[in-house]
Amino acid sequence: MLRRRLLAAGLALVAPAARAQKPAGGGPLRLGVDHALVESRLGLSLQTAFSADTGIAVKLVAGPALAVLEATKEGELDAALTNAPAAEAALAEQTLVHDRRAIAAGDFLIVGPAPRGRGKSATAASRGAVEVLTRIRDMAVAAPDGFVFLSAGDGSGTHVAEQALWRAAAIAPAAPWYVAAGGSAGFAAKVRSRGAYAVVERGAWSVAGGSLAVLADGDPLLDESVHAMRSFRATHPAGKIFIAWIGGGRGHAVVASHRGYRRPA
């Protein structure tokens, strides 16, 4: 099953803390984190600060947001840190996750090769996301050879956001120019190395760097909301402590100091 493959390949990053202790009745808190939030280092920053403040060890398990949420629902993870609000809200409404809290606000970007000549005004960063995607589709159809829009294609928060943008633009992207990256681990770096068009998460993109241009930025359709929640089926003794910490002043301070994110509204 998808969630079992996620856990088998999980990224364990237990924060080194001299006074970290296993809470009674359980080992480290198993925290599922969307790939982009690991690659941006937000997950690691929150993990390290929480362990330093409380002495409680946290094991980060990286994966696509939808797989993380499925594993959390089944009790295979104690808590989740994801950026797929609609899927999260559906689980919360069914009481399959508890204590869902907004912990960070961020955004996505549309990036691609720097526009040249007349194309520049049609894909400038000040343009809306729908207009930029429409222009990208038109360019791809006109000259498909060598044209690549790279999609994570895996149910990550970035992929979910990208799909919502295509729906808003009333466009069904298709091969040969629409290509799945084959997993979202290192997605921003893959986009950079291929010089492709893509929707990327700002925090992860700021770490990956690269020479691609930002084609759409600041459109409300690109907004990102990051939430933390704990599993209904898993009863780790530190679950409530973690949610209270990450959703409180200390967690918000860590978020506000981290590049690419801000406190939730």
HUGIKA-V885248 format. One record per pair of residues at least 6 apart in sequence whose C-alpha atoms are under 8 Angstrom apart, sorted by the first residue. I is the first residue (numbers start at 0). J is the second residue. D is the distance in whole Angstrom. If there is no record, write none. Layout:
# HUGIKA-V885248
i;j;d
I;J;D
I;J;D
This chain:
# HUGIKA-V885248
i;j;d
1;66;6
2;66;5
2;67;7
2;69;6
2;70;5
3;70;8
5;61;8
5;62;6
5;66;7
5;67;8
6;60;7
9;59;8
9;60;5
9;61;6
9;62;7
10;59;6
10;60;5
10;61;5
11;58;5
11;59;5
11;60;6
12;43;8
12;57;8
12;58;6
12;59;5
12;60;8
13;27;8
13;56;6
13;57;6
13;58;5
13;59;7
14;46;7
14;47;5
14;50;7
14;56;7
14;57;7
14;58;8
15;47;8
16;50;7
16;51;6
16;54;7
16;56;8
18;54;5
19;50;7
19;51;8
19;53;8
19;54;4
19;55;5
19;56;6
20;54;6
20;55;6
20;56;7
21;27;6
21;55;7
21;56;7
22;55;7
22;236;7
22;237;7
23;236;7
24;235;7
24;236;7
25;235;6
25;236;7
26;56;8
27;55;7
27;56;5
27;57;5
27;58;6
28;55;8
28;56;6
28;57;5
28;58;6
28;77;6
28;78;8
28;235;7
28;237;7
28;238;7
29;57;6
29;58;5
29;59;6
29;60;7
29;76;5
29;77;5
29;78;6
30;57;7
30;58;6
30;59;5
30;60;6
30;76;6
30;77;6
30;78;5
30;79;5
30;80;7
31;59;6
31;60;5
31;61;6
31;62;7
31;67;6
31;68;8
31;71;8
31;76;6
31;77;8
31;78;6
31;79;5
31;80;6
31;81;8
32;42;7
32;59;7
32;60;6
32;61;5
32;62;6
32;63;8
32;64;7
32;67;7
32;79;6
32;80;5
32;81;6
33;61;6
33;62;5
33;63;5
33;64;5
33;67;7
33;80;7
33;81;5
33;82;7
33;155;6
33;156;7
34;61;5
34;62;5
34;63;6
34;64;8
34;155;7
34;183;7
34;184;6
34;185;8
35;156;8
35;157;7
35;183;8
35;184;8
35;186;8
35;200;7
35;202;7
35;203;5
36;42;6
36;81;8
36;202;7
36;203;7
37;43;7
37;61;7
38;185;7
38;202;8
38;203;5
38;206;7
39;202;5
39;203;4
39;204;7
39;205;7
39;206;6
40;203;8
41;254;7
41;257;7
42;59;8
42;80;8
43;59;8
44;253;7
45;245;8
45;250;7
45;253;7
45;254;8
46;57;6
46;59;8
48;253;8
49;55;7
49;241;8
49;244;7
49;245;8
49;250;8
50;56;6
50;57;7
55;237;8
61;67;8
62;155;7
62;184;8
63;153;7
63;154;6
63;155;4
63;156;7
63;183;7
64;81;6
64;82;7
64;83;6
64;154;6
64;155;5
64;156;5
65;83;7
65;86;7
65;154;5
65;155;6
65;156;8
66;154;7
66;155;8
67;76;8
67;79;7
67;81;8
68;79;7
68;81;8
68;86;8
68;87;7
70;76;6
71;77;6
71;78;6
71;79;7
71;96;8
71;229;7
71;230;5
71;233;8
72;90;8
72;95;6
72;96;6
72;230;6
72;231;7
72;232;7
73;230;8
73;232;6
74;230;6
74;231;7
74;232;5
74;233;5
75;233;7
76;230;7
76;233;7
77;229;6
77;230;5
77;233;5
77;234;7
77;235;6
77;238;7
78;227;7
78;228;6
78;229;4
78;230;6
78;238;7
79;226;8
79;227;6
79;228;5
79;229;6
79;230;8
80;225;7
80;226;6
80;227;5
80;228;7
81;156;7
81;225;6
81;226;6
81;227;7
82;156;5
82;157;8
82;223;7
82;224;6
82;225;5
82;226;6
83;155;8
83;156;5
83;159;7
83;160;8
83;224;8
83;225;8
84;224;7
84;225;8
84;226;8
90;96;6
91;97;6
91;99;7
94;231;7
95;230;7
95;231;5
95;232;8
96;228;6
96;229;6
96;230;5
96;231;5
97;228;6
97;229;5
97;230;6
97;231;6
98;227;8
98;228;5
98;229;6
98;242;7
99;226;6
99;227;6
99;228;4
99;229;7
100;226;5
100;227;5
100;228;6
100;242;8
100;246;6
101;224;7
101;225;6
101;226;4
101;227;7
101;246;7
101;263;6
102;225;6
102;226;5
102;227;7
102;245;7
102;246;5
102;250;7
102;251;7
102;254;8
102;262;7
102;263;6
103;224;6
103;225;5
103;226;7
103;251;7
103;254;6
103;260;6
103;261;6
103;262;5
103;263;5
104;222;8
104;223;6
104;224;5
104;225;6
104;260;6
104;261;5
104;262;6
104;263;5
104;264;8
105;201;7
105;202;8
105;222;6
105;223;5
105;224;6
105;225;8
105;259;6
105;260;5
105;261;6
106;200;6
106;201;6
106;217;8
106;221;5
106;222;4
106;223;4
106;224;8
106;259;8
106;260;8
107;157;8
107;160;8
107;198;7
107;199;6
107;200;4
107;201;5
107;216;8
107;221;5
107;222;6
107;223;7
108;198;6
108;199;5
108;200;6
108;201;6
108;213;7
108;214;8
108;215;6
108;216;5
108;221;7
109;128;7
109;196;7
109;197;6
109;198;5
109;199;6
109;213;6
109;214;5
109;215;5
109;216;7
110;195;8
110;196;6
110;197;6
110;198;6
110;199;7
110;211;6
110;212;6
110;213;5
110;214;5
110;215;7
111;194;7
111;195;6
111;196;4
111;197;6
111;211;5
111;212;5
111;213;7
111;214;7
112;194;6
112;195;7
112;196;7
112;211;5
112;212;6
113;119;8
113;211;6
113;212;5
113;213;8
114;122;7
114;123;8
114;212;8
121;131;7
121;134;7
122;130;8
122;131;5
122;134;7
122;214;6
122;215;7
123;213;8
123;214;5
123;215;7
124;213;6
124;214;4
124;215;4
124;216;6
125;214;8
125;215;6
125;216;7
125;217;8
126;214;8
126;215;6
126;216;8
127;215;6
127;216;8
127;218;6
128;164;7
128;215;6
128;216;8
128;218;6
128;220;7
128;221;7
129;164;7
129;165;8
129;167;7
129;168;5
130;168;8
131;214;7
131;215;7
132;165;7
132;168;7
133;168;7
133;170;8
136;172;7
139;146;6
139;147;8
139;176;6
143;175;7
143;176;6
144;176;8
145;176;8
146;176;6
146;195;8
147;176;5
147;177;6
147;178;7
147;195;5
147;196;6
148;176;6
148;177;5
148;178;6
148;195;6
148;196;5
148;197;6
149;177;6
149;178;5
149;179;6
149;180;6
149;190;7
149;195;6
149;196;6
149;197;5
150;158;7
150;161;8
150;177;7
150;178;6
150;179;5
150;180;6
150;197;6
150;198;7
151;157;7
151;158;5
151;179;6
151;180;5
151;181;7
151;182;6
151;183;5
151;186;7
152;158;6
152;179;5
152;180;7
152;181;7
152;182;7
152;183;8
153;181;8
153;182;6
153;183;7
155;183;7
157;198;7
157;199;6
157;200;6
158;198;8
160;221;8
161;198;6
164;220;7
165;171;7
165;172;8
180;186;7
180;189;8
186;199;8
187;199;6
187;200;8
187;203;6
187;204;6
187;207;6
188;204;8
188;207;5
188;208;8
190;196;7
190;197;7
191;207;7
191;208;7
191;209;6
191;210;7
191;211;7
194;211;7
201;259;6
202;258;7
202;259;4
202;260;7
205;258;8
205;259;7
224;263;8
227;242;7
227;245;8
227;246;8
228;242;7
229;238;6
229;239;8
229;242;7
244;250;6
245;251;7
251;262;6
251;263;8
252;262;8
254;260;6
254;261;6
254;262;6
255;261;5
255;262;6
